[in-house]
Amino acid sequence: MSKTVRFATKCIHAGQKPDPVTGAVTFPIYLTSTFVQEAPGKHKGFVYSRTGNPTRTALEENIASVEGGKYGLAFASGLAASNAIAALLKLGDHLIISDDVYGGVYRLINQFLSDWGVKVTQVDAANVRSVKSSLRKETRMIWIETPSNPLLKVIDIKKVAALAGETGAMLVVDNTFASPFLQNPLALGAHIVFHSATKYLGGHSDVVGGLVVNSDESIYQRLKFLQNTFGGVPSPLDCWLVLRGIKTLHVRMERHCHNAKGIAEFLESHRKVKTVYYPGLQSHPQHYVARRQMKEYGGMVSFRIKGGVSQSTGFLKALKIFALAESLGGVESLAECPALMTHASVPTKRRESLGITGDLIRLSVGIEDLQDLQEDLDQALSQAG
Ligand SMILES: *Cc1c(COP(=O)(O)O)cnc(C)c1O
């Protein structure tokens, strides 16, 4: 496909041609573990499905195109993808990560990678100066997530990329919350972008997966080697589900953003709400950064309810359309209390210093009718006590 086509067209077509054998419009799910060879070592590019599978190749080419990079790689989960990226580091390397990265990434880095002799510094990367003051000559990687979870802090990717350039470090951006529809970190100077495809890319809460995109041949070859060596690859069916999800990414994201903005504004004026965190609000501390680097502001909204844990528990139990569940990015709306659920494994002291307390509620705003969602939040807030 021509490289000049635009985002929506890439979502639907990149990496996929009608099947030459049957003419099937939808790309096939190649459920096979192995491939026939014409003569020993003579094959059509596929040998064994851990190393490569056509449905996975279609997804890898698709995400590379959608993210505006050269190379895509698919993994069995977002964390399998993070593990391959983390394994680019060696003994003695220094890694800077933003202090509120996804809990599973935090665990990978603090309870695993640090045992392998990688030195780690955590910083509030929304404050670019603290990234600068943490740089060392052995800083090999900077790892950020923007918008962050659950407080939706926004980090200036361009500025952090410039700092990474000072020590020749790789900038890794977890783009899960924004999705490629809202922000393309590679175009802003990042070296590696990764996604939990479980969220907006899959989009229907029916598959777990991870994707990595970059444009540097040698980094790609190393990551591909690690993908095959660790073996954390997705099944062809899972690849197909993500491919299908991406076909509607642009349409879903528009509605996620529309609904989330409506809800953020509604909550901001609600008498039972203390604070609302949404990058699209003027009151958001990095609103001006979000406006520059994102197309719109995403489908995630967090807020503090007046009171404490008992009010947030009462609110969550009273919801009828929002489901009480972890995860995010699906068509259906979800609500949760990070301190008791997604972030319960973060040590209490650290959690509180990050502002993740019992009154904080995180919404993954789905694509249902906005009025219905607002009415559901309103009735649940009135029952919250
Ligand atoms: C869910 C998530 C991950 C981990 O992905 P899995 O698919 O659950 O392994 C990483 N980063 C962010 C921001 C996430 O939301």
The ligand as an SDF file (V2000), in Angstrom:
LIG
                    3D

 15 15  0  0  0  0  0  0  0  0999 V2000
   -2.2250   -2.6790   30.5550 C   0  0  0  0  0  0  0  0  0  0  0  0
   -1.0180   -1.8390   30.4100 C   0  0  0  0  0  0  0  0  0  0  0  0
    0.2570   -2.4080   30.2640 C   0  0  0  0  0  0  0  0  0  0  0  0
    0.4960   -3.8990   30.3340 C   0  0  0  0  0  0  0  0  0  0  0  0
   -0.0820   -4.5810   29.2710 O   0  0  0  0  0  0  0  0  0  0  0  0
   -0.6740   -6.0690   29.3580 P   0  0  0  0  0  0  0  0  0  0  0  0
   -1.2700   -6.2620   28.0070 O   0  0  0  0  0  0  0  0  0  0  0  0
   -1.6620   -6.0980   30.4760 O   0  0  0  0  0  0  0  0  0  0  0  0
    0.4720   -6.9840   29.6220 O   0  0  0  0  0  0  0  0  0  0  0  0
    1.3310   -1.5490   30.0810 C   0  0  0  0  0  0  0  0  0  0  0  0
    1.1730   -0.2090   30.0700 N   0  0  0  0  0  0  0  0  0  0  0  0
   -0.0310    0.3660   30.2200 C   0  0  0  0  0  0  0  0  0  0  0  0
   -0.1470    1.8450   30.2110 C   0  0  0  0  0  0  0  0  0  0  0  0
   -1.1720   -0.4240   30.3970 C   0  0  0  0  0  0  0  0  0  0  0  0
   -2.3650    0.1720   30.5730 O   0  0  0  0  0  0  0  0  0  0  0  0
  1  2  1  0
  2  3  1  0
  2 14  2  0
  3  4  1  0
  3 10  2  0
  4  5  1  0
  5  6  1  0
  6  7  2  0
  6  8  1  0
  6  9  1  0
 10 11  1  0
 11 12  2  0
 12 13  1  0
 12 14  1  0
 14 15  1  0
M  END
$$$$
